[in-house]
Amino acid sequence: MYTMNMRLILCLAALLFWGTAEAQQVKIKVINQYEAPVDAFTIDGKDCHTSKNGTIEIVAEGGDSLTFDAKEYQAVKVAKTDLTEGAVVSMHKVFTWKDILNPMFYIKYGGLWLLLFIIFAETGLFVGFFLPGDSLLFVAGIYSANLAHEFLRLLGLGSVNNEWLSLLVLCSLISFVGVLGNIVGYWTGKKIGPSMYHWKDNLLFKKRYLHEAHEFYEKHGVIAIVFARFLPFIRTFAPIVAGIVDMDKKKFMYFNIIGSVAWVISMIFAGHFLQIWVMNQFGIELKDKLELIVIIIIIVTTAPVFWKVLFGKSKSNTNTKAE
């Protein structure tokens, strides 16, 4: 009888322990302040890796809290009571210079107003050529509601929640600063342009370059101003060169507006509706794949430039030899 009672007690204790352990096993998500998954980290010194969807299953054992730590991140201590099924642990990534190429850096720390300044700078200032315009607009499309709300709140419309109104507000504001940026670039080029015709030829500068550029802008103004919007680096310098070679103002403004609106709408709408489609079709958040998306956008937008530089030059050399 005593033996049977002991066995019963042991079985009950085992079942109780097993049930408790199962209850403590939860699936959580570990992200940084840019809402990107933290792939590799440690929990109380033990190495951990998230799955493809950015989640990980953990079992909280011993103590009242767990410490999450990773390279280039600040350690964070999380109470076990907060680690419920589906919980999100946010880790703060220490700033590095690589972050300035991350569009979420600007969304996170500057919101709409920094976004507008970045687009203005990239399309009108010499120093803006390195800024991530394409990927920034794509990400802005994903966060269109949040960004537009910053402006609507100023108008007393903070309670309005309309998808198309948010897209209209965002596209209008960004298109406007894009046009304004190009105007500043054109004005800058127009101011320094006349003096350049008096510069002496050297290794990097030839006066014939100005005459060739002027001829190109006269014949192909659409390509120079409209399509330049979709090419990193080139969109920064295209309006400046247009001013240097004294491109017709009316023609410049016409193509400037068309190019800005086309660029902004295509990028914003791509980010907004692709996020919705991918989520509905595959249950995947594009927010979790932003680094990959940025790389793809950079490759797609810069490929034509490298193709022209590499193969255009070869074709030119071949034609020269044939002559």
Backbone hydrogen bonds in HBPLUS format (Angstrom, degrees):
<---DONOR---> <-ACCEPTOR-->    atom                        ^
c    i                          cat <-CA-CA->   ^        H-A-AA   ^      H-
h    n   atom  resd res      DA  || num        DHA   H-A  angle D-A-AA Bond
n    s   type  num  typ     dist DA aas  dist angle  dist       angle   num
A0005-ASN N   A0001-MET O   3.02 MM   4  6.28 156.7  2.07 148.6 154.7     1
A0006-MET N   A0002-TYR O   3.02 MM   4  6.29 155.1  2.09 147.5 154.0     2
A0007-ARG N   A0003-THR O   3.01 MM   4  6.25 156.7  2.07 147.7 153.9     3
A0008-LEU N   A0004-MET O   2.95 MM   4  6.16 155.8  2.01 145.7 152.6     4
A0009-ILE N   A0005-ASN O   2.94 MM   4  6.18 157.6  1.99 147.5 153.3     5
A0010-LEU N   A0006-MET O   2.92 MM   4  6.14 160.7  1.96 149.6 154.7     6
A0011-CYS N   A0007-ARG O   2.90 MM   4  6.11 157.2  1.95 148.8 154.9     7
A0012-LEU N   A0008-LEU O   2.95 MM   4  6.17 162.8  1.98 149.4 154.2     8
A0013-ALA N   A0009-ILE O   2.89 MM   4  6.10 153.2  1.96 146.3 154.1     9
A0014-ALA N   A0010-LEU O   2.87 MM   4  6.08 153.2  1.94 145.1 152.5    10
A0015-LEU N   A0011-CYS O   2.89 MM   4  6.15 162.8  1.92 152.7 157.1    11
A0016-LEU N   A0012-LEU O   2.91 MM   4  6.06 156.0  1.97 143.7 150.7    12
A0017-PHE N   A0013-ALA O   2.91 MM   4  6.09 158.0  1.96 146.1 151.9    13
A0018-TRP N   A0014-ALA O   2.87 MM   4  6.06 163.1  1.90 151.1 156.1    14
A0019-GLY N   A0015-LEU O   2.88 MM   4  6.02 161.5  1.92 147.5 152.8    15
A0020-THR N   A0016-LEU O   3.00 MM   4  6.16 151.4  2.08 142.8 150.6    16
A0021-ALA N   A0017-PHE O   2.91 MM   4  6.15 159.3  1.95 151.2 156.7    17
A0022-GLU N   A0018-TRP O   2.92 MM   4  6.17 158.4  1.97 149.7 155.6    18
A0023-ALA N   A0019-GLY O   3.00 MM   4  6.15 154.0  2.07 140.5 147.8    19
A0024-GLN N   A0020-THR O   3.05 MM   4  6.28 136.4  2.25 141.1 152.3    20
A0024-GLN N   A0021-ALA O   3.20 MM   3  5.16 129.4  2.47  92.6 105.7    21
A0025-GLN N   A0022-GLU O   3.17 MM   3  5.33 148.9  2.27 102.1 111.1    22
A0026-VAL N   A0058-ILE O   2.91 MM  32  5.63 149.2  2.01 159.6 165.7    23
A0058-ILE N   A0026-VAL O   2.88 MM  32  5.63 159.1  1.93 162.1 163.8    24
A0086-GLY N   A0027-LYS O   2.75 MM  59  5.72 159.9  1.79 167.3 173.2    25
A0028-ILE N   A0056-ILE O   2.89 MM  28  5.59 165.4  1.92 161.4 158.4    26
A0056-ILE N   A0028-ILE O   2.92 MM  28  5.59 149.7  2.01 155.6 163.2    27
A0029-LYS N   A0087-ALA O   2.91 MM  58  6.33 156.0  1.97 157.2 164.9    28
A0089-VAL N   A0029-LYS O   2.74 MM  60  6.11 165.4  1.76 167.0 171.8    29
A0038-VAL N   A0030-VAL O   2.92 MM   8  5.74 164.8  1.94 139.5 140.2    30
A0031-ILE N   A0089-VAL O   2.95 MM  58  6.32 157.0  2.01 159.9 167.5    31
A0091-MET N   A0031-ILE O   2.77 MM  60  6.14 164.0  1.79 156.6 161.8    32
A0032-ASN N   A0036-ALA O   2.94 MM   4  5.65 146.8  2.05 148.5 157.5    33
A0035-GLU N   A0032-ASN O   2.95 MM   3  5.33 154.6  2.02 120.2 121.8    34
A0050-THR N   A0039-ASP O   3.03 MM  11  5.28 152.9  2.10 140.6 149.0    35
A0041-PHE N   A0048-CYS O   3.12 MM   7  5.42 163.6  2.15 145.7 149.3    36
A0048-CYS N   A0041-PHE O   2.73 MM   7  5.42 148.5  1.82 177.2 167.4    37
A0042-THR N   A0069-ASP O   2.72 MM  27  5.26 158.6  1.76 158.7 164.7    38
A0069-ASP N   A0042-THR O   3.00 MM  27  5.26 151.4  2.09 144.4 150.3    39
A0043-ILE N   A0046-LYS O   2.88 MM   3  5.16 151.5  1.96 139.4 144.7    40
A0046-LYS N   A0043-ILE O   3.10 MM   3  5.16 168.0  2.11 110.0 112.5    41
A0044-ASP N   A0067-THR O   2.86 MM  23  5.13 162.1  1.90 150.4 151.8    42
A0051-SER N   A0055-THR O   2.76 MM   4  5.42 165.7  1.78 156.1 159.4    43
A0054-GLY N   A0051-SER O   2.94 MM   3  5.17 159.8  1.98 113.2 116.4    44
A0080-LYS N   A0064-ASP O   2.99 MM  16  5.84 174.2  1.99 139.8 140.2    45
A0066-LEU N   A0078-VAL O   2.87 MM  12  5.38 157.6  1.92 149.9 154.2    46
A0078-VAL N   A0066-LEU O   2.81 MM  12  5.38 167.7  1.83 162.6 163.8    47
A0068-PHE N   A0076-VAL O   2.80 MM   8  5.29 166.2  1.82 164.4 160.8    48
A0076-VAL N   A0068-PHE O   2.87 MM   8  5.29 159.5  1.92 152.1 159.1    49
A0073-TYR N   A0070-ALA O   3.11 MM   3  5.26 143.5  2.24 133.0 127.7    50
A0094-VAL N   A0072-GLU O   2.82 MM  22  5.45 162.6  1.85 141.6 147.4    51
A0074-GLN N   A0092-HIS O   2.98 MM  18  5.65 161.8  2.02 160.1 165.2    52
A0082-ASP N   A0079-ALA O   2.93 MM   3  5.46 152.6  2.01 112.5 121.0    53
A0083-LEU N   A0080-LYS O   3.07 MM   3  5.12 151.0  2.15 102.4 111.3    54
A0087-ALA N   A0084-THR O   3.00 MM   3  5.43 153.2  2.08 142.9 139.7    55
A0099-ASP N   A0096-THR O   2.93 MM   3  5.64 157.7  1.98 119.1 125.8    56
A0100-ILE N   A0097-TRP O   3.32 MM   3  5.90 157.0  2.38 111.5 116.3    57
A0101-LEU N   A0098-LYS O   3.09 MM   3  5.72 161.3  2.12 116.1 122.0    58
A0102-ASN N   A0099-ASP O   2.93 MM   3  5.01 157.9  1.98 105.9 112.9    59
A0105-PHE N   A0102-ASN O   2.96 MM   3  5.54 152.8  2.03 117.5 125.6    60
A0106-TYR N   A0103-PRO O   3.20 MM   3  5.65 129.7  2.47 107.3 117.2    61
A0107-ILE N   A0103-PRO O   3.26 MM   4  6.61 156.6  2.32 145.6 152.5    62
A0108-LYS N   A0104-MET O   2.85 MM   4  5.78 160.0  1.89 143.1 148.4    63
A0109-TYR N   A0105-PHE O   3.15 MM   4  6.18 165.4  2.17 141.3 145.2    64
A0110-GLY N   A0106-TYR O   2.89 MM   4  5.26 139.0  2.06 133.6 141.5    65
A0111-GLY N   A0106-TYR O   3.09 MM   5  6.45 125.8  2.39 144.0 153.9    66
A0111-GLY N   A0107-ILE O   3.25 MM   4  4.49 135.4  2.47 101.6 112.3    67
A0114-LEU N   A0110-GLY O   3.43 MM   4  4.61 165.6  2.45 110.9 111.2    68
A0115-LEU N   A0111-GLY O   3.11 MM   4  6.24 156.1  2.17 149.4 156.9    69
A0116-LEU N   A0112-LEU O   2.94 MM   4  6.23 156.4  1.99 152.5 157.7    70
A0117-PHE N   A0113-TRP O   3.16 MM   4  6.38 155.3  2.23 139.9 146.3    71
A0118-ILE N   A0114-LEU O   2.88 MM   4  6.10 157.7  1.93 151.8 157.8    72
A0119-ILE N   A0115-LEU O   3.09 MM   4  6.37 163.6  2.12 154.1 157.2    73
A0120-PHE N   A0116-LEU O   3.01 MM   4  6.21 157.4  2.07 144.7 151.5    74
A0121-ALA N   A0117-PHE O   2.80 MM   4  6.01 163.5  1.82 153.8 158.2    75
A0122-GLU N   A0118-ILE O   2.85 MM   4  6.02 160.1  1.89 151.5 157.1    76
A0123-THR N   A0119-ILE O   3.19 MM   4  6.22 142.0  2.34 140.0 148.2    77
A0124-GLY N   A0120-PHE O   3.04 MM   4  5.99 114.8  2.48 141.3 156.3    78
A0124-GLY N   A0121-ALA O   3.42 MM   3  5.30 154.2  2.50  95.6 102.8    79
A0125-LEU N   A0121-ALA O   2.97 MM   4  5.00 156.7  2.03 136.3 137.2    80
A0128-GLY N   A0125-LEU O   3.09 MM   3  5.45 165.5  2.11 114.9 119.3    81
A0131-LEU N   A0128-GLY O   3.26 MM   3  5.64 164.4  2.29 115.4 120.1    82
A0133-GLY N   A0131-LEU O   3.01 MM   2  5.86 133.3  2.24 108.0  94.4    83
A0136-LEU N   A0132-PRO O   2.95 MM   4  5.77 144.2  2.08 143.3 154.1    84
A0137-LEU N   A0133-GLY O   3.03 MM   4  6.22 154.0  2.10 149.5 155.0    85
A0138-PHE N   A0134-ASP O   3.04 MM   4  6.32 157.5  2.09 150.4 157.2    86
A0139-VAL N   A0135-SER O   2.99 MM   4  6.16 165.2  2.01 147.3 150.6    87
A0140-ALA N   A0136-LEU O   2.89 MM   4  6.03 147.2  2.00 138.4 148.6    88
A0141-GLY N   A0137-LEU O   2.99 MM   4  6.28 139.5  2.16 142.6 152.1    89
A0141-GLY N   A0138-PHE O   3.12 MM   3  5.22 128.0  2.41  95.8 108.9    90
A0142-ILE N   A0139-VAL O   3.01 MM   3  5.11 122.3  2.35  97.4 111.9    91
A0143-TYR N   A0139-VAL O   3.11 MM   4  6.50 149.1  2.21 147.5 156.0    92
A0144-SER N   A0141-GLY O   3.42 MM   3  4.83 157.8  2.47 100.9  98.6    93
A0147-LEU N   A0143-TYR O   3.06 MM   4  6.27 167.7  2.08 163.1 167.0    94
A0148-ALA N   A0144-SER O   2.91 MM   4  5.92 168.7  1.92 152.6 156.3    95
A0149-HIS N   A0145-ALA O   3.08 MM   4  6.05 144.0  2.21 137.9 147.4    96
A0150-GLU N   A0147-LEU O   3.18 MM   3  5.56 139.3  2.35 104.7 114.5    97
A0151-PHE N   A0148-ALA O   3.06 MM   3  5.45 130.0  2.32 106.1 117.9    98
A0152-LEU N   A0148-ALA O   2.95 MM   4  6.23 167.8  1.96 157.0 161.0    99
A0153-ARG N   A0149-HIS O   2.89 MM   4  5.80 148.4  1.99 142.3 149.0   100
A0154-LEU N   A0151-PHE O   3.03 MM   3  5.35 130.5  2.28 103.5 115.9   101
A0155-LEU N   A0152-LEU O   3.04 MM   3  5.12 131.3  2.29  96.4 109.8   102
A0157-LEU N   A0152-LEU O   2.79 MM   5  4.95 158.2  1.84 155.4 147.8   103
A0156-GLY N   A0153-ARG O   3.13 MM   3  5.04 159.8  2.17 101.5 106.5   104
A0160-VAL N   A0157-LEU O   3.02 MM   3  5.47 158.0  2.07 114.3 121.3   105
A0166-SER N   A0162-ASN O   3.01 MM   4  6.19 159.5  2.05 153.9 159.3   106
A0167-LEU N   A0163-GLU O   3.09 MM   4  6.41 157.2  2.15 147.3 153.3   107
A0168-LEU N   A0164-TRP O   2.90 MM   4  6.03 157.2  1.95 144.0 150.6   108
A0169-VAL N   A0165-LEU O   2.91 MM   4  6.08 167.6  1.93 153.7 156.6   109
A0170-LEU N   A0166-SER O   3.00 MM   4  6.10 166.8  2.02 147.7 151.8   110
A0171-CYS N   A0167-LEU O   2.89 MM   4  5.94 168.6  1.91 150.2 153.9   111
A0172-SER N   A0168-LEU O   2.96 MM   4  5.96 156.6  2.02 145.4 152.3   112
A0173-LEU N   A0169-VAL O   3.06 MM   4  6.19 169.4  2.07 152.7 155.2   113
A0174-ILE N   A0170-LEU O   3.07 MM   4  6.17 170.2  2.08 152.5 155.7   114
A0175-SER N   A0171-CYS O   2.92 MM   4  5.84 157.1  1.97 141.1 148.4   115
A0176-PHE N   A0172-SER O   3.02 MM   4  6.11 154.8  2.08 143.8 150.6   116
A0177-VAL N   A0173-LEU O   3.13 MM   4  6.47 164.4  2.16 151.9 154.5   117
A0178-GLY N   A0174-ILE O   2.90 MM   4  6.03 144.3  2.02 144.4 155.3   118
A0179-VAL N   A0175-SER O   2.94 MM   4  6.19 153.9  2.00 148.6 154.3   119
A0180-LEU N   A0176-PHE O   2.90 MM   4  6.16 161.8  1.94 149.4 155.2   120
A0181-GLY N   A0177-VAL O   2.81 MM   4  5.88 151.1  1.89 138.7 146.4   121
A0182-ASN N   A0178-GLY O   3.19 MM   4  6.42 158.1  2.24 143.0 147.5   122
A0183-ILE N   A0179-VAL O   3.05 MM   4  6.34 148.5  2.15 146.3 155.4   123
A0184-VAL N   A0180-LEU O   3.06 MM   4  6.37 157.6  2.11 150.8 155.8   124
A0185-GLY N   A0181-GLY O   2.98 MM   4  6.28 156.4  2.04 146.6 153.6   125
A0186-TYR N   A0182-ASN O   2.81 MM   4  6.03 157.8  1.86 148.0 153.8   126
A0187-TRP N   A0183-ILE O   2.83 MM   4  6.05 160.3  1.87 149.9 155.6   127
A0188-THR N   A0184-VAL O   2.87 MM   4  6.07 155.3  1.93 148.3 155.0   128
A0189-GLY N   A0185-GLY O   2.99 MM   4  6.24 162.5  2.02 148.9 153.2   129
A0190-LYS N   A0186-TYR O   2.87 MM   4  6.09 150.7  1.96 146.3 155.2   130
A0191-LYS N   A0187-TRP O   3.03 MM   4  6.24 140.7  2.19 142.3 151.7   131
A0192-ILE N   A0188-THR O   3.16 MM   4  6.48 157.3  2.21 151.1 156.3   132
A0193-GLY N   A0189-GLY O   2.72 MM   4  5.48 132.5  1.94 142.2 155.1   133
A0196-MET N   A0193-GLY O   2.92 MM   3  5.26 133.6  2.14 108.9 122.2   134
A0197-TYR N   A0194-PRO O   3.30 MM   3  5.67 142.8  2.45 104.3 113.2   135
A0198-HIS N   A0195-SER O   3.05 MM   3  5.47 157.4  2.10 108.9 116.1   136
A0199-TRP N   A0196-MET O   3.09 MM   3  5.11 162.7  2.12 103.9 109.3   137
A0202-ASN N   A0205-PHE O   2.81 MM   3  5.20 165.5  1.83 150.9 155.7   138
A0209-TYR N   A0206-LYS O   2.94 MM   3  5.50 147.6  2.05 112.5 121.6   139
A0210-LEU N   A0207-LYS O   3.02 MM   3  5.48 129.6  2.28 107.8 119.2   140
A0211-HIS N   A0207-LYS O   3.41 MM   4  6.89 155.8  2.48 146.9 152.7   141
A0212-GLU N   A0208-ARG O   2.86 MM   4  6.06 157.8  1.91 150.7 157.0   142
A0213-ALA N   A0209-TYR O   2.86 MM   4  6.00 154.5  1.93 144.3 151.7   143
A0214-HIS N   A0210-LEU O   2.89 MM   4  6.07 155.9  1.95 146.4 153.1   144
A0215-GLU N   A0211-HIS O   3.03 MM   4  6.21 158.1  2.08 142.9 148.4   145
A0216-PHE N   A0212-GLU O   2.93 MM   4  6.15 154.5  2.00 144.2 151.6   146
A0217-TYR N   A0213-ALA O   2.91 MM   4  6.14 162.6  1.95 153.3 157.0   147
A0218-GLU N   A0214-HIS O   3.05 MM   4  6.22 146.5  2.17 143.2 152.1   148
A0219-LYS N   A0215-GLU O   3.10 MM   4  6.32 151.6  2.18 145.7 152.4   149
A0220-HIS N   A0216-PHE O   2.70 MM   4  5.64 161.9  1.73 157.2 163.2   150
A0224-ALA N   A0220-HIS O   3.06 MM   4  6.28 170.2  2.07 158.1 161.2   151
A0225-ILE N   A0221-GLY O   3.03 MM   4  6.07 161.7  2.07 150.1 153.3   152
A0226-VAL N   A0222-VAL O   2.84 MM   4  5.38 142.5  1.98 140.4 152.3   153
A0229-ARG N   A0226-VAL O   3.20 MM   3  5.77 150.7  2.29 110.9 118.2   154
A0230-PHE N   A0227-PHE O   3.10 MM   3  5.62 147.6  2.20 111.6 119.3   155
A0231-LEU N   A0228-ALA O   3.08 MM   3  5.22 166.8  2.10 112.6 115.2   156
A0235-ARG N   A0231-LEU O   3.08 MM   4  5.91 154.8  2.15 172.9 171.6   157
A0234-ILE N   A0232-PRO O   2.69 MM   2  5.49 144.8  1.81 102.9  92.7   158
A0236-THR N   A0233-PHE O   3.12 MM   3  5.42 140.6  2.28 103.2 114.2   159
A0238-ALA N   A0234-ILE O   2.85 MM   4  5.81 145.9  1.96 160.1 169.1   160
A0241-VAL N   A0237-PHE O   2.91 MM   4  6.12 163.6  1.94 161.7 165.3   161
A0242-ALA N   A0238-ALA O   2.97 MM   4  6.15 151.6  2.05 144.9 153.5   162
A0243-GLY N   A0239-PRO O   3.06 MM   4  6.29 146.2  2.18 139.1 146.6   163
A0244-ILE N   A0240-ILE O   2.96 MM   4  6.29 151.6  2.04 144.7 153.3   164
A0245-VAL N   A0241-VAL O   2.98 MM   4  6.23 160.5  2.02 156.5 159.1   165
A0247-MET N   A0242-ALA O   2.91 MM   5  5.28 175.0  1.91 162.0 162.4   166
A0246-ASP N   A0243-GLY O   3.13 MM   3  4.88 156.5  2.18  98.4 104.7   167
A0252-PHE N   A0248-ASP O   2.92 MM   4  6.09 157.9  1.97 152.3 159.5   168
A0253-MET N   A0249-LYS O   2.87 MM   4  6.10 166.6  1.89 156.8 159.4   169
A0254-TYR N   A0250-LYS O   3.00 MM   4  6.11 158.6  2.04 146.8 152.8   170
A0255-PHE N   A0251-LYS O   3.13 MM   4  6.29 174.2  2.13 153.1 154.0   171
A0256-ASN N   A0252-PHE O   2.74 MM   4  5.74 140.7  1.89 144.1 157.1   172
A0257-ILE N   A0253-MET O   3.02 MM   4  6.15 161.2  2.06 147.7 149.6   173
A0258-ILE N   A0254-TYR O   3.21 MM   4  6.47 168.7  2.22 147.2 150.4   174
A0259-GLY N   A0255-PHE O   2.87 MM   4  5.82 163.1  1.90 142.7 148.2   175
A0260-SER N   A0256-ASN O   3.03 MM   4  6.11 161.4  2.06 145.2 150.4   176
A0261-VAL N   A0257-ILE O   3.02 MM   4  6.14 174.3  2.03 156.0 157.7   177
A0262-ALA N   A0258-ILE O   2.97 MM   4  6.02 165.9  1.99 151.2 155.8   178
A0263-TRP N   A0259-GLY O   2.99 MM   4  6.01 161.9  2.03 146.6 151.8   179
A0264-VAL N   A0260-SER O   2.99 MM   4  6.09 171.2  2.00 153.4 156.2   180
A0265-ILE N   A0261-VAL O   2.98 MM   4  5.99 170.6  1.99 152.6 155.5   181
A0266-SER N   A0262-ALA O   3.12 MM   4  6.02 162.7  2.15 141.7 147.1   182
A0267-MET N   A0263-TRP O   3.16 MM   4  6.23 162.8  2.19 148.1 152.6   183
A0268-ILE N   A0264-VAL O   2.89 MM   4  5.93 170.5  1.90 159.3 162.6   184
A0269-PHE N   A0265-ILE O   2.92 MM   4  5.75 163.9  1.94 146.8 152.2   185
A0270-ALA N   A0266-SER O   3.07 MM   4  5.91 146.8  2.19 130.2 139.7   186
A0271-GLY N   A0267-MET O   3.10 MM   4  6.28 165.0  2.12 147.9 150.7   187
A0272-HIS N   A0268-ILE O   2.97 MM   4  6.16 165.0  1.99 152.4 157.1   188
A0273-PHE N   A0269-PHE O   2.93 MM   4  5.85 167.8  1.94 151.2 153.9   189
A0274-LEU N   A0270-ALA O   3.00 MM   4  5.57 146.2  2.12 134.8 144.7   190
A0275-GLN N   A0271-GLY O   3.28 MM   4  6.03 151.5  2.36 130.6 137.5   191
A0276-ILE N   A0272-HIS O   3.40 MM   4  6.69 155.0  2.47 137.7 143.7   192
A0277-TRP N   A0273-PHE O   2.95 MM   4  6.11 163.9  1.98 146.5 150.9   193
A0278-VAL N   A0274-LEU O   2.91 MM   4  5.95 172.2  1.91 152.4 154.9   194
A0279-MET N   A0275-GLN O   3.08 MM   4  6.07 154.1  2.15 140.2 147.7   195
A0280-ASN N   A0276-ILE O   2.97 MM   4  6.16 158.8  2.02 148.3 153.8   196
A0281-GLN N   A0277-TRP O   2.86 MM   4  5.97 157.9  1.91 153.0 159.4   197
A0282-PHE N   A0278-VAL O   2.85 MM   4  5.55 161.9  1.88 141.9 148.1   198
A0283-GLY N   A0279-MET O   2.87 MM   4  4.31 132.6  2.10 112.6 122.1   199
A0288-ASP N   A0285-GLU O   2.98 MM   3  5.57 152.4  2.06 113.1 120.5   200
A0289-LYS N   A0286-LEU O   2.89 MM   3  5.07 154.9  1.95 107.1 115.5   201
A0293-ILE N   A0289-LYS O   2.99 MM   4  6.25 159.8  2.03 154.2 160.8   202
A0294-VAL N   A0290-LEU O   2.85 MM   4  6.03 160.9  1.88 154.4 158.4   203
A0295-ILE N   A0291-GLU O   3.16 MM   4  6.40 158.4  2.21 144.2 149.5   204
A0296-ILE N   A0292-LEU O   3.00 MM   4  6.28 160.5  2.04 151.0 156.1   205
A0297-ILE N   A0293-ILE O   2.91 MM   4  6.14 162.7  1.94 154.7 159.1   206
A0298-ILE N   A0294-VAL O   2.96 MM   4  6.16 160.1  2.00 149.6 155.0   207
A0299-ILE N   A0295-ILE O   2.99 MM   4  6.22 160.3  2.03 150.0 155.2   208
A0300-VAL N   A0296-ILE O   2.91 MM   4  6.10 167.5  1.92 154.4 157.8   209
A0301-THR N   A0297-ILE O   2.93 MM   4  6.00 164.1  1.95 151.5 155.7   210
A0302-THR N   A0298-ILE O   2.99 MM   4  5.92 145.4  2.11 143.1 151.4   211
A0303-ALA N   A0299-ILE O   2.95 MM   4  5.72 136.6  2.14 143.0 151.9   212
A0305-VAL N   A0302-THR O   3.06 MM   3  5.33 122.2  2.41 104.7 119.3   213
A0306-PHE N   A0302-THR O   3.14 MM   4  6.50 165.0  2.17 163.1 165.8   214
A0307-TRP N   A0303-ALA O   2.87 MM   4  6.00 157.3  1.92 155.8 163.1   215
A0308-LYS N   A0304-PRO O   2.99 MM   4  6.09 156.3  2.04 140.7 146.5   216
A0309-VAL N   A0305-VAL O   2.94 MM   4  6.21 159.5  1.98 150.6 156.7   217
A0310-LEU N   A0306-PHE O   2.87 MM   4  5.94 167.4  1.89 150.9 154.2   218
A0311-PHE N   A0307-TRP O   2.88 MM   4  5.66 151.5  1.97 143.8 151.2   219
A0312-GLY N   A0308-LYS O   2.88 MM   4  4.64 127.6  2.15 110.7 125.8   220
A0315-LYS N   A0311-PHE O   2.96 MM   4  6.09 159.2  2.00 144.1 149.4   221
A0316-SER N   A0312-GLY O   3.00 MM   4  6.16 149.6  2.09 138.8 147.3   222
A0317-ASN N   A0313-LYS O   2.96 MM   4  6.22 155.7  2.02 147.7 153.5   223
A0318-THR N   A0314-SER O   2.97 MM   4  6.21 150.0  2.06 144.7 153.1   224
A0319-ASN N   A0315-LYS O   3.00 MM   4  6.27 157.0  2.05 147.3 152.7   225
A0320-THR N   A0316-SER O   3.01 MM   4  6.23 149.7  2.11 143.2 151.8   226
A0321-LYS N   A0317-ASN O   3.05 MM   4  6.28 156.7  2.10 146.4 151.4   227
A0322-ALA N   A0318-THR O   3.01 MM   4  6.21 151.3  2.09 144.1 152.3   228
A0323-GLU N   A0319-ASN O   3.12 MM   4  6.34 144.3  2.26 141.1 149.3   229
